[in-house]
Amino acid sequence: MPMLMLAIAVLTVAAASAFHTPAMAQEEQNRGWSLRDLLFPRRSERIEPPLDIQKAKPKAKARKKTPRPPAEPATPVVEKTPDARTVLVVGDFMASGLAEGLDTAFADNAGVKIVSRSNGSSGFVRDDFYNWPEQIKTLIDTEKPAAIVIMIGSNDRQQMRVGDMREQPRSENWTKEYESRTDALGKAIADAKVPFLWVGMPAFRVPKMTSDMLAFNDIYHSAAEKHGGEFVDVWDGFVDENGAFITSGPDMNGQPVRLRADDGINVSTAGKRKLAFYTEKPLAKILGLPAPGSVVTVSAPAGAPVEAPAPAAVPIIVDRTAPMLLNDPALDGGSELLGAAALPKANPNLPGEKLVIEGKAPDASPGRADDFSRPANVEPPATAATADTTTAITP
């Protein structure tokens, strides 16, 4: 009987539970959170924080702002006059940078214009690609320059075809042919009777390339001097005190700047201006201009009447006494120079002579500080008796 009652109770609870489950699920969907849910959560329930609550991220430290260098003042650009003299710049990509620097240097000069006719990939080795001794003749006829500036050689560290052979850079045959081609360029400019400057190459980051540029500069120097040009050496401006390549260094005003690009070959804007700084002084000399930094006199405006130069001033006559010669004492009214006649022989008995010759000093005068003799009329003081002077107690 008890077992039957227990079975009936279990069946009753199971039926009620099955009947109540859909209703509870519907009720749980409709009702909100209660205190019971917080204290005794069901297994199927999970308490999750709201999605909009996030952990606060630490604030990043503010970076210190690096002060920017002051911007350089813009160079005033003036319009060139129709009769401005042309400076023709030729060469490779280094010449192109030099032309930019010269254009800045002469931006305020209306009578000088810079014309760049460089070819960035050119050189003396690949004359099949660009032949400078031939091309320079056409450029001179076209531009009619008052001066020419050359900077070339950075592309020439490669094999050269000499006849049917390919010669290695700086070999004996390679060097002879290279000298011949640089000589041909100098001769073509000299035949056109145009003054020219040959700007040397600077140092580069690769040591082997730097040593090659030194050898090239010697060849350029010889070619320039042989044909009446002038060689401009810029080497010291792009190396340190030990002669090593530098990326940054002093500019034309002595301020530290970046002179070269990251590749160690090209030059920066400041580097281009520094190349021009080495070139503008000899270029101004060719063009008949005052040297940079010199004092320029104010000239009359164009069309103003020219005044005749003032006559030269009459030289001022200064009356001076002529110096007297040692062998001509008569100018001073005498007959001989001082010391010409022999001095009289000194008396050996004089006190001074005895002191000098014999070393005997004269007797001191009485009463003088060095007189140590006793006066004749002064007697020595009497010696007092012992009994008068003693203080001993006698018995």
C-alpha positions as CSV (number, residue, x, y, z in Angstrom):
1,M,0.0,0.0,0.0
2,P,2.7,2.5,0.8
3,M,4.5,1.7,-2.4
4,L,1.3,2.3,-4.4
5,M,0.7,5.7,-2.7
6,L,4.3,6.7,-3.6
7,A,4.0,5.8,-7.2
8,I,0.7,7.7,-7.5
9,A,2.4,10.8,-6.0
10,V,5.3,10.6,-8.4
11,L,3.0,10.3,-11.4
12,T,1.0,13.3,-10.2
13,V,4.0,15.5,-9.8
14,A,5.4,14.5,-13.3
15,A,2.1,15.3,-14.9
16,A,1.8,18.6,-13.2
17,S,5.3,19.4,-14.2
18,A,4.7,18.6,-17.8
19,F,1.6,20.6,-17.8
20,H,3.2,23.6,-16.2
21,T,6.4,23.8,-18.3
22,P,5.0,25.6,-21.4
23,A,3.2,28.1,-19.1
24,M,6.5,28.8,-17.1
25,A,8.4,29.3,-20.3
26,Q,5.9,31.8,-21.6
27,E,5.8,33.5,-18.2
28,E,9.6,33.8,-18.0
29,Q,9.7,35.4,-21.4
30,N,7.1,38.0,-20.3
31,R,8.4,38.8,-16.9
32,G,11.6,40.8,-16.1
33,W,14.3,40.3,-13.5
34,S,13.4,39.7,-9.9
35,L,15.3,39.4,-6.6
36,R,15.0,35.7,-6.7
37,D,16.7,35.6,-10.1
38,L,19.7,37.6,-8.7
39,L,20.0,35.4,-5.6
40,F,19.2,32.0,-7.0
41,P,19.8,32.0,-10.8
42,R,18.8,29.0,-12.8
43,R,21.4,27.0,-14.7
44,S,20.0,28.1,-18.1
45,E,20.4,31.8,-17.2
46,R,23.6,33.8,-17.5
47,I,24.1,37.2,-16.1
48,E,26.1,39.2,-18.7
49,P,27.1,42.8,-18.4
50,P,25.6,45.3,-20.9
51,L,27.3,45.5,-24.2
52,D,28.0,49.3,-24.0
53,I,30.2,48.9,-20.9
54,Q,33.9,48.6,-21.9
55,K,37.0,48.8,-19.9
56,A,38.7,52.1,-20.0
57,K,41.9,52.1,-22.1
58,P,44.9,53.9,-20.7
59,K,45.6,57.2,-22.3
60,A,48.6,57.3,-24.6
61,K,51.3,59.6,-23.5
62,A,51.5,62.8,-25.5
63,R,54.5,62.9,-27.8
64,K,56.8,65.9,-27.5
65,K,56.6,68.0,-30.6
66,T,59.9,68.6,-32.2
67,P,60.3,72.2,-33.2
68,R,60.5,72.6,-36.9
69,P,63.4,74.7,-38.3
70,P,62.4,78.1,-39.5
71,A,61.5,78.2,-43.1
72,E,64.0,79.8,-45.4
73,P,62.9,83.1,-46.8
74,A,61.9,82.8,-50.4
75,T,64.4,84.1,-52.9
76,P,63.0,87.0,-54.9
77,V,62.6,86.0,-58.6
78,V,62.9,88.8,-61.1
79,E,62.0,88.6,-64.7
80,K,64.9,88.2,-67.0
81,T,65.7,90.8,-69.6
82,P,65.5,89.9,-73.3
83,D,69.2,90.4,-73.6
84,A,70.1,88.3,-70.5
85,R,73.2,86.3,-70.9
86,T,72.8,82.5,-71.0
87,V,74.7,80.1,-68.8
88,L,74.4,76.6,-70.3
89,V,74.7,73.7,-67.8
90,V,75.4,70.3,-69.3
91,G,76.1,66.8,-67.9
92,D,74.3,64.0,-66.1
93,F,71.8,64.1,-63.2
94,M,74.3,65.8,-60.9
95,A,74.5,68.7,-63.5
96,S,70.7,68.9,-63.3
97,G,70.9,69.5,-59.5
98,L,73.7,72.0,-60.0
99,A,71.5,73.9,-62.5
100,E,68.8,74.2,-59.9
101,G,71.3,75.6,-57.4
102,L,72.6,78.1,-59.9
103,D,69.1,79.2,-60.8
104,T,68.5,80.0,-57.2
105,A,71.8,81.8,-56.9
106,F,71.1,84.1,-59.9
107,A,67.3,84.4,-59.3
108,D,67.6,88.1,-58.4
109,N,69.8,88.9,-61.4
110,A,67.8,89.9,-64.4
111,G,70.8,89.8,-66.7
112,V,71.7,86.2,-66.2
113,K,69.6,83.1,-67.0
114,I,70.4,79.5,-66.3
115,V,69.6,77.0,-69.0
116,S,69.9,73.3,-68.2
117,R,70.5,70.8,-71.0
118,S,71.6,67.9,-68.9
119,N,70.8,64.2,-69.7
120,G,70.5,62.2,-66.4
121,S,71.7,58.9,-67.8
122,S,74.5,60.2,-70.0
123,G,78.3,60.1,-69.6
124,F,81.4,59.5,-71.6
125,V,81.3,55.7,-71.6
126,R,78.0,55.2,-73.5
127,D,78.6,57.5,-76.4
128,D,76.3,55.3,-78.4
129,F,73.5,56.5,-76.1
130,Y,74.5,60.2,-75.9
131,N,77.7,61.6,-77.5
132,W,78.6,64.8,-75.6
133,P,81.4,66.0,-77.9
134,E,78.9,66.0,-80.8
135,Q,75.8,67.2,-78.9
136,I,77.6,70.2,-77.4
137,K,78.1,71.7,-80.8
138,T,74.4,71.7,-81.5
139,L,73.6,73.1,-78.0
140,I,76.1,75.9,-78.5
141,D,74.6,76.9,-81.8
142,T,71.1,76.8,-80.4
143,E,71.5,78.5,-77.0
144,K,74.5,80.8,-77.8
145,P,75.7,80.7,-74.2
146,A,78.0,83.3,-72.7
147,A,79.5,80.5,-70.5
148,I,79.2,76.7,-70.1
149,V,79.2,74.7,-66.9
150,I,79.9,71.0,-67.1
151,M,79.3,68.3,-64.4
152,I,79.4,64.7,-65.5
153,G,80.8,61.3,-64.6
154,S,78.6,59.7,-62.0
155,N,77.3,57.1,-64.6
156,D,80.7,56.2,-66.0
157,R,81.7,53.4,-63.6
158,Q,81.0,50.7,-66.1
159,Q,82.6,48.7,-69.0
160,M,83.5,50.6,-72.1
161,R,83.6,49.3,-75.6
162,V,87.0,50.1,-77.1
163,G,87.2,48.7,-80.7
164,D,86.0,45.2,-80.5
165,M,86.8,44.8,-76.8
166,R,84.9,45.6,-73.6
167,E,87.4,47.2,-71.1
168,Q,86.9,47.1,-67.4
169,P,86.6,50.5,-65.6
170,R,89.9,52.2,-64.9
171,S,92.0,49.7,-66.7
172,E,94.8,51.0,-68.9
173,N,92.9,50.9,-72.2
174,W,89.7,52.1,-70.5
175,T,91.5,55.1,-69.0
176,K,93.2,56.1,-72.3
177,E,89.9,56.0,-74.1
178,Y,88.2,57.9,-71.3
179,E,90.8,60.7,-71.4
180,S,90.4,60.9,-75.2
181,R,86.6,61.4,-74.9
182,T,86.9,64.1,-72.2
183,D,89.5,65.8,-74.3
184,A,87.2,65.8,-77.2
185,L,84.5,67.6,-75.2
186,G,86.9,70.3,-74.0
187,K,88.2,70.8,-77.5
188,A,84.7,71.2,-79.0
189,I,83.9,74.0,-76.5
190,A,87.3,75.7,-77.0
191,D,86.8,75.6,-80.8
192,A,83.5,77.5,-80.2
193,K,85.4,80.1,-78.2
194,V,83.0,79.8,-75.2
195,P,84.5,80.1,-71.7
196,F,83.6,77.1,-69.5
197,L,83.8,75.7,-66.0
198,W,84.2,72.0,-65.3
199,V,82.8,71.1,-61.9
200,G,84.3,68.1,-60.2
201,M,82.4,65.2,-58.7
202,P,81.7,65.0,-54.9
203,A,82.3,62.0,-52.7
204,F,79.7,59.2,-52.5
205,R,78.7,56.8,-49.8
206,V,80.2,53.7,-51.4
207,P,84.0,53.8,-50.8
208,K,84.8,52.3,-54.2
209,M,82.7,54.8,-56.0
210,T,84.4,57.6,-54.0
211,S,87.9,56.4,-55.1
212,D,86.7,56.3,-58.7
213,M,85.4,59.9,-58.5
214,L,88.8,61.0,-57.3
215,A,90.5,59.5,-60.3
216,F,87.9,61.0,-62.6
217,N,88.4,64.4,-61.2
218,D,92.1,64.3,-62.1
219,I,91.1,63.6,-65.7
220,Y,88.5,66.4,-65.8
221,H,91.1,68.8,-64.2
222,S,93.6,68.1,-67.0
223,A,91.0,68.4,-69.8
224,A,89.8,71.7,-68.4
225,E,93.2,73.3,-68.1
226,K,94.3,71.9,-71.5
227,H,91.6,73.7,-73.3
228,G,91.5,77.0,-71.4
229,G,88.7,76.2,-69.0
230,E,88.7,76.3,-65.2
231,F,88.2,73.3,-62.9
232,V,85.9,73.8,-59.8
233,D,86.8,71.5,-56.9
234,V,83.8,70.8,-54.7
235,W,85.2,67.8,-52.8
236,D,85.9,69.5,-49.5
237,G,82.3,70.7,-49.2
238,F,80.9,67.1,-49.0
239,V,83.4,65.3,-46.8
240,D,84.4,65.6,-43.1
241,E,87.7,66.7,-41.7
242,N,89.0,63.1,-42.3
243,G,87.9,63.1,-46.0
244,A,85.0,60.7,-45.4
245,F,81.6,61.0,-47.0
246,I,78.9,62.9,-45.0
247,T,75.2,62.9,-45.3
248,S,74.7,66.1,-43.3
249,G,77.1,69.0,-43.0
250,P,77.4,72.8,-43.1
251,D,75.5,74.7,-45.8
252,M,76.8,77.8,-47.6
253,N,76.1,79.8,-44.4
254,G,77.7,77.3,-42.1
255,Q,74.5,75.9,-40.7
256,P,74.1,72.2,-40.3
257,V,71.8,70.8,-43.0
258,R,71.2,67.5,-44.9
259,L,73.3,67.6,-48.0
260,R,72.7,64.2,-49.5
261,A,69.7,61.8,-50.1
262,D,69.3,58.5,-48.4
263,D,70.9,56.6,-51.3
264,G,74.2,58.4,-50.7
265,I,74.4,59.6,-54.3
266,N,71.8,62.3,-55.0
267,V,72.0,65.7,-53.4
268,S,69.3,67.5,-51.4
269,T,68.1,71.0,-52.1
270,A,70.7,72.4,-49.7
271,G,73.3,70.3,-51.4
272,K,72.4,71.7,-54.8
273,R,72.7,75.2,-53.5
274,K,76.1,74.3,-52.0
275,L,77.3,73.0,-55.4
276,A,76.2,76.3,-56.9
277,F,78.0,78.2,-54.1
278,Y,81.4,76.8,-55.3
279,T,80.5,77.6,-58.9
280,E,79.0,81.1,-58.8
281,K,82.2,83.0,-57.9
282,P,84.3,81.8,-60.9
283,L,81.1,82.1,-63.1
284,A,80.6,85.7,-62.0
285,K,84.2,86.4,-63.0
286,I,83.6,85.0,-66.5
287,L,80.4,87.1,-66.8
288,G,82.1,90.2,-65.5
289,L,79.9,90.4,-62.5
290,P,80.9,91.4,-59.0
291,A,81.9,88.5,-56.8
292,P,79.1,87.3,-54.4
293,G,79.4,89.2,-51.1
294,S,81.5,92.0,-52.5
295,V,80.5,95.7,-52.3
296,V,78.6,96.8,-55.4
297,T,78.7,100.5,-56.3
298,V,75.4,102.1,-57.3
299,S,75.3,102.6,-61.1
300,A,73.3,105.2,-63.0
301,P,69.9,104.1,-64.5
302,A,69.7,103.1,-68.1
303,G,69.6,106.1,-70.5
304,A,71.0,108.6,-67.9
305,P,73.7,111.0,-69.2
306,V,77.2,109.8,-68.5
307,E,79.4,112.4,-66.7
308,A,83.0,112.9,-67.7
309,P,85.4,111.5,-65.2
310,A,87.0,114.0,-62.9
311,P,90.7,114.9,-63.6
312,A,93.2,113.1,-61.6
313,A,94.4,114.9,-58.5
314,V,97.8,116.6,-58.6
315,P,100.2,114.5,-56.5
316,I,101.1,116.2,-53.2
317,I,104.8,116.8,-52.8
318,V,106.0,115.9,-49.3
319,D,109.3,117.4,-48.2
320,R,111.2,114.9,-46.1
321,T,114.7,114.8,-44.8
322,A,116.7,112.2,-46.6
323,P,118.2,109.5,-44.3
324,M,121.9,109.9,-43.6
325,L,124.2,107.2,-44.7
326,L,126.7,105.7,-42.2
327,N,129.5,106.4,-44.7
328,D,128.6,110.0,-45.3
329,P,128.9,112.0,-42.0
330,A,129.5,115.2,-43.8
331,L,125.6,115.6,-44.2
332,D,125.5,116.3,-40.5
333,G,128.3,118.9,-40.6
334,G,131.0,116.5,-39.2
335,S,134.0,114.9,-40.7
336,E,133.9,111.5,-39.2
337,L,131.5,109.1,-37.4
338,L,131.5,108.8,-33.7
339,G,134.1,106.3,-32.6
340,A,136.3,106.7,-35.7
341,A,139.1,108.3,-33.6
342,A,140.9,106.2,-31.0
343,L,140.2,107.1,-27.4
344,P,143.1,108.3,-25.2
345,K,144.9,105.7,-23.1
346,A,143.5,105.5,-19.5
347,N,145.8,106.3,-16.5
348,P,146.4,103.0,-14.6
349,N,146.9,104.9,-11.3
350,L,143.3,106.1,-11.2
351,P,141.1,104.4,-8.6
352,G,138.6,103.3,-11.2
353,E,141.3,101.7,-13.3
354,K,142.9,100.0,-10.3
355,L,139.5,98.6,-9.4
356,V,138.8,97.3,-12.9
357,I,142.3,96.0,-13.8
358,E,143.8,95.1,-10.4
359,G,140.7,94.6,-8.3
360,K,141.9,97.0,-5.6
361,A,139.2,99.2,-4.1
362,P,140.1,102.7,-3.0
363,D,140.2,103.6,0.7
364,A,136.9,104.6,2.2
365,S,136.3,108.2,3.1
366,P,136.2,108.9,6.9
367,G,132.7,108.6,8.3
368,R,131.3,106.8,5.3
369,A,129.3,103.7,5.8
370,D,132.0,101.5,4.5
371,D,134.7,103.1,6.8
372,F,135.4,100.6,9.5
373,S,138.6,102.3,10.9
374,R,138.8,103.4,14.6
375,P,139.0,107.2,15.3
376,A,142.4,108.2,16.6
377,N,141.2,110.4,19.5
378,V,138.8,107.9,21.0
379,E,140.1,105.7,23.8
380,P,138.5,102.3,24.5
381,P,136.2,102.2,27.5
382,A,137.7,101.0,30.8
383,T,136.8,97.5,32.0
384,A,134.8,97.6,35.2
385,A,136.0,95.6,38.3
386,T,134.5,92.2,38.9
387,A,133.5,93.2,42.5
388,D,131.5,96.2,41.2
389,T,129.6,94.4,38.7
390,T,128.9,91.1,40.4
391,T,125.7,90.4,42.2
392,A,127.0,87.3,44.0
393,I,126.6,87.3,47.8
394,T,130.0,87.1,49.6
395,P,130.2,85.5,53.0
